[in-house]
Amino acid sequence: MVDYTKIITIEPGKRTGKPCIRGMRITVYDVLDYMASGMSHDEILHDFTYLTKNDLLSVLAFAADQNKRLMIL
């Protein structure tokens, strides 16, 4: 499993505290929406050249971890 803790950042003043990728303004939810709409990893990486494969894997790992936490509640 990818260690997303160094990739996914949360800053209260940026994007209203939503989890972002490496302190940039693109959120985890933005990337998840692109994936859910059918974009492949390669298409996302082509359109957003500042993202890496590890960023995308970190988004998925973060989402999976958040889902596990919700299931525990």
C-alpha positions in Angstrom: 0.0 0.0 0.0 1.2 3.5 -0.8 2.1 5.8 2.1 0.0 8.8 1.1 0.8 10.8 4.3 3.6 12.7 2.5 1.6 13.3 -0.6 -1.9 14.2 0.6 -1.9 17.5 2.5 -4.6 19.4 4.4 -4.2 23.1 4.9 -7.1 25.1 6.5 -6.6 28.1 4.2 -6.3 26.1 1.0 -9.4 24.8 -0.8 -11.4 25.2 2.4 -9.3 22.5 4.1 -10.0 19.8 1.6 -7.2 17.2 1.2 -4.9 18.3 -1.7 -2.0 16.7 -3.5 1.4 17.9 -2.5 0.2 21.2 -1.3 -1.2 22.2 -4.7 -4.7 23.3 -5.3 -5.9 20.1 -6.9 -7.9 18.1 -4.4 -8.2 14.4 -3.8 -11.9 14.8 -4.8 -11.0 16.4 -8.1 -8.9 13.5 -9.1 -11.5 10.9 -7.9 -14.1 12.7 -9.9 -11.9 12.5 -13.0 -11.4 8.7 -12.4 -15.1 8.2 -11.8 -15.9 10.0 -15.0 -13.9 7.3 -16.9 -10.5 9.1 -17.3 -7.6 6.6 -17.2 -4.5 7.3 -15.2 -2.6 8.0 -18.4 -5.3 10.6 -19.5 -5.1 12.3 -16.1 -1.3 12.4 -16.2 -1.4 13.8 -19.7 -3.9 16.6 -18.8 -2.2 17.4 -15.5 1.5 17.1 -16.2 2.4 18.2 -12.7 0.8 15.0 -11.2 2.7 11.7 -11.0 1.6 8.1 -10.9 2.5 8.1 -7.2 0.1 11.0 -6.7 -2.8 9.0 -8.3 -2.0 6.0 -6.2 -1.9 8.1 -3.1 -5.3 9.5 -3.9 -6.7 6.0 -4.1 -4.9 4.9 -0.9 -6.3 8.0 0.9 -9.8 7.3 -0.3 -9.6 3.6 0.7 -8.3 4.6 4.1 -11.1 7.1 4.6 -13.6 4.5 3.6 -12.2 2.1 6.2 -12.5 4.7 8.9 -16.1 5.4 8.0 -16.9 1.7 8.2 -15.5 1.6 11.7 -17.8 4.4 12.9 
